[in-house]
Amino acid sequence: MLKKMAFLVMGLMITGFSAAEVKVGDEFPAFKIPTLDGKVLDTAQLKGRVLYVDFWASWCTTCKKSFPIISELNTELKGQGVFFLGINTDEDVKLANKFLEKTPVNFLNVSDKSQKVVQFFEPKGFPYAYIVGKDGKVHTIKAGFAGKEKTKELLLELVAQ
């Protein structure tokens, strides 16, 4: 019964989505999604910050390599108005938690086990990053990982705008 209630609540939190690929120049959509530690993130509260939103899966080998670097960036850019968010796409949250035990990070991760956010964004693989400016518009979409220096440069450029 509790699992059914949790699934229903999750479905209600991610509302207003229909299949539509998010593109550069689009407004970053607001949605509520459960965090891996059982809380709820409302992305509307992130307005006014530069966002690095990374779709990932537990089986993704590039994610295993990029996550420590993204964690470093999160530390280096702390207090500069950049928010790093990982959106895990595994249907089993245990897989995400197991991945993070082996590859710990210092940025927030949420669970899209319902696949509603993934269906809306339509990422073309993993990792797949959406970089959003302070104006709330998607500035860059990147398949794979661009590397630490290129990513940091872009984020700092967006912070300065």
N, C-alpha and C positions, 0 to 999 in steps of 0.2 A: 504494500500500500504506500509506504514512504517513497519507494522508487518511482511509482506512478505519479505521486504528488510532485516530486522533484522534477520529473520530466515535464509535467504540465506547467509548473512555474517557469522552468527554463524556456519553454515554448512561448509563454506570455512575455518573458523578458526580451526576447529577440523578435519583436513584432515589426510590422510594416515592411518587411523584406519580401521582395519578389526577385526572381532571377534578373540580375542586371549587373554587368561587368562594371566595376569602378575603374575610371580612367583618369589620366593626368588632367588636371583642371577641374575635376568634379569636387563638390563639397564632400568632405569626409563625413560619412553618415554617423549619427549618434545611435548607440544601441547599448543595452545592458546585457552583460555576460558574466557567468560565474568564474571566479578566480580558482586556481588550483587548490587554494587553501580554504575554499568554501564560502568566501564572501562574494559580493557582486560589484563589478565595475560598471559605472555609467560613463561611457566615453564622452558624453556631453560635458562632463566636469573637466575634460582635458582641453577645452577650447582656450585659445590664446597661447598654447605651447607648440613647440615644434615636436612632431611625433615621428617616431620610428616604429612602425608596426610590422612585425615579422611573423608571417604564417609559417608554421613548422610542424613536423611530424616526428615521432620517436624513432622511426627507421631511417631518417634523413642523415646521411653521412656528412654532407656539407654543413648541416646544422650543428653537428657535433664539433666541427672545426670553428664555425663562426660564433657560437655562443660565448666562449671565453673572451673573444675579441669584443663582442657587443657589451659584455659585462665590463671590460676595461673602459670602453667608451662611456658607459653609464657613470663610472667612477670619475673619469676625467672631466665630463661635462656636467657633473652634479652642480646644481644651483644656477645653471645657465638657461633654464627654460626648455630643456629637452626631456621628453618622456619616452622611455623605451617600453614597448609592450610586445610580448610574445603571445601569439594565438595558436594554441595547440589544436590540431585537427584530428587527433586520434579519437575513435569512438569509445575507447576504454581509457579513462583517466589514469588508471594504474600504470599504463605504458608511459604516459607523460611524466608521472612522478618518478618512475624508475629511471627514465632518461635523465631527469634533473638531479637525481641522486648521484649519477655517474658524471654528469656535466653540470655542476652547480652554477647558478647565475645570481646576480644581484638586481635583476629587473623583474617587473611583474609579468606573470604568465596567467593566461586565462584558458578555459576549456570550451572548445566549440564541438563537443561530442555529438551535438544534434546536426551539425554540418550546415546550419542556417546561414551563418556569417560567411562561411566558405562559398556556399551557393550564391550569395549575393555578390561577393567580391570577385569570384572566379579566378583565383590565383592559378598561374600556369606552371605549377611545380612547387618544390620546397627547397630551400627557403624562398620566400617571395615577400619582398619588403615594399611597404607603402610609406613614403616619406611625405609628411604633411607640414605645410608652413603654418605660421602663427595665424594666418588669415582663415585657416580651416580648410584650405583647398589642397588636394593631392598635388604635390610638386613633382615627385619622381616615383616611378615604379621600377623595381629592380628584381629580376630573376637571379637567383644565386646570391652571392655576397660580393660586394665591390671591393672589400678590403678595408682595413682600418683607416688609413690615411685619406682615401677618397671619401669614405663615409663621414669621417670627422670634418673634413673640409666642407662638404655639402651641408652638414648640420649646422656648423658655425656660420656659414653664409646665410642660412635661413634664420638663424637666431638674430643676426645683425639687421635683417630687413624690418 
